[in-house]
Amino acid sequence: NEARAKTVSAPRGKQTMVERGRYIADDLAVCSECHTPRDAQGGLDRSKWLEGAPLWLQPARPTEDWPILAPRIAGNPPGTDAEMIKLLTTGIWRDGKPLRPPMPQFRMSVEDAKAVVAYLKSLSRRH
């Protein structure tokens, strides 16, 4: 029995690929929780959406090589389209290894991963 990735359906009718990617990244995967900096009150800084941030999560047990920063994924994600799609569909990064916790090991469909990449690339740096 092989587990298969399911394509996510948004709760509305026809949508563009970017809108679908936004729904998946912002509403389902909540990428912003780690990849967006927080303001002085601890809320997400919407002016720096998905621009990378200090990681606020700590492991329950000391973990070697725990990341201290979540990278910028807005506008220019940290990999090629193919690398990002592979990561989102398999949980494996370009070095052939799974990303270290706390990054979730997503198993998106190729269609959903392409939509997320389209959304991330549509975000431009705000100043």
N, C-alpha and C positions, 0 to 999 in steps of 0.2 A: 504494500500500500504506500504509494508515493503522495506526500503532502503537496498540494498545489496552492500557489498564491491566488487569492481571489481579487478580482477587480472591485474597487470601492465605487459604490454608486452614491452620488450626492443626492440630498433630499429635494432636488428641484429638477426641472426639465432640462432642456438643451443648454449646454454651457461650453465655453471655449476651453481649450487645453489649459491655459493659464488659470482660469477660474477653477477648474477641477484640481489643479496642482495646489492652488491657494487653500481650497477646502481640505485637501489631504494634509498639507504641511501645517496649516494654522489650526484647524479644528479637530483633526484626528490624531496626527502624530505630535502635535503641540511642540514643534521644533523651537518655538520662541522661548520656552521655559529655560533652555540652556544657552541658546545661540543669540539671545537679546539681552543687553545690559539692563540692569535695574536702576531705577531712580532712587533718590534719597529716602523715599518712603517704602522702598522695597517692591514697587510696581514695575512692570515692564516699561522701558523707555521706548515708546513708539517711534520716536525720531531716529532711533538706531536699530530698527527692526532687522533682526537676523544678521547683524553686523559683527557678531562674535562677542564673547563676554567671559569674565572670570567665572569659573564653575562654582556654583554655590553648594552643590551636593558633595557630601563626604561619605566615604565608605563606612559601613558598620564595623568592619575590621580593617586594620591597616593593610593597604594594598600597594604593592610595589608598582611604580609607574602610573599612579592615578593622575589623570590630566588636571591641570589647573586652569586651562582655558578651553572654551568651546570655540572653534574657528568661525570666521565669517563665512556665511553661506549665501548671503544676499548679493545679487548682481554678478559676481564672478565666483562661483563655487570652487572649492579647493581641488577640483579634479576635472578631467575632461567629461563631456557628456557621457561617454561610454563607461568611464570609471564610476561616475555618480550613479548611473543606472545599475551597474553591477553591484555597487554597495547597497542600494535600496532594494534590489531583488534577491540578493544572496547573503547580505551581511558581511561580505568580504571586501576589503580595500585593495588598492592597487598593488600593495606589497604581498598579496596573497593571504593576509591574515585578517581575522575578524577585528573590527574596531574594539578597543578596550572599553570596559564599562566606565561610565554609565550609559554610553551610546547604545540605544536599542538595536538589536539585530533584526532589522526589518526584512520582510519577505513579500514585498509588493509585487504586483503584476508588472510586466514591462510597460504596459500602457499607463499605469499609475505612476511608475517611476519617471517615465518621460514627461508626464504632466507636472510632477514636482520639480523636475529640472527646468522645465519651461517657466514655471512660476518663479523659481529662485533667480533665474537669469533675467526675468522681467523687472526685478527690484533694482533700482539704481541707488547709489550712495547718496544719502541726504546730508547736507551741511547746513 
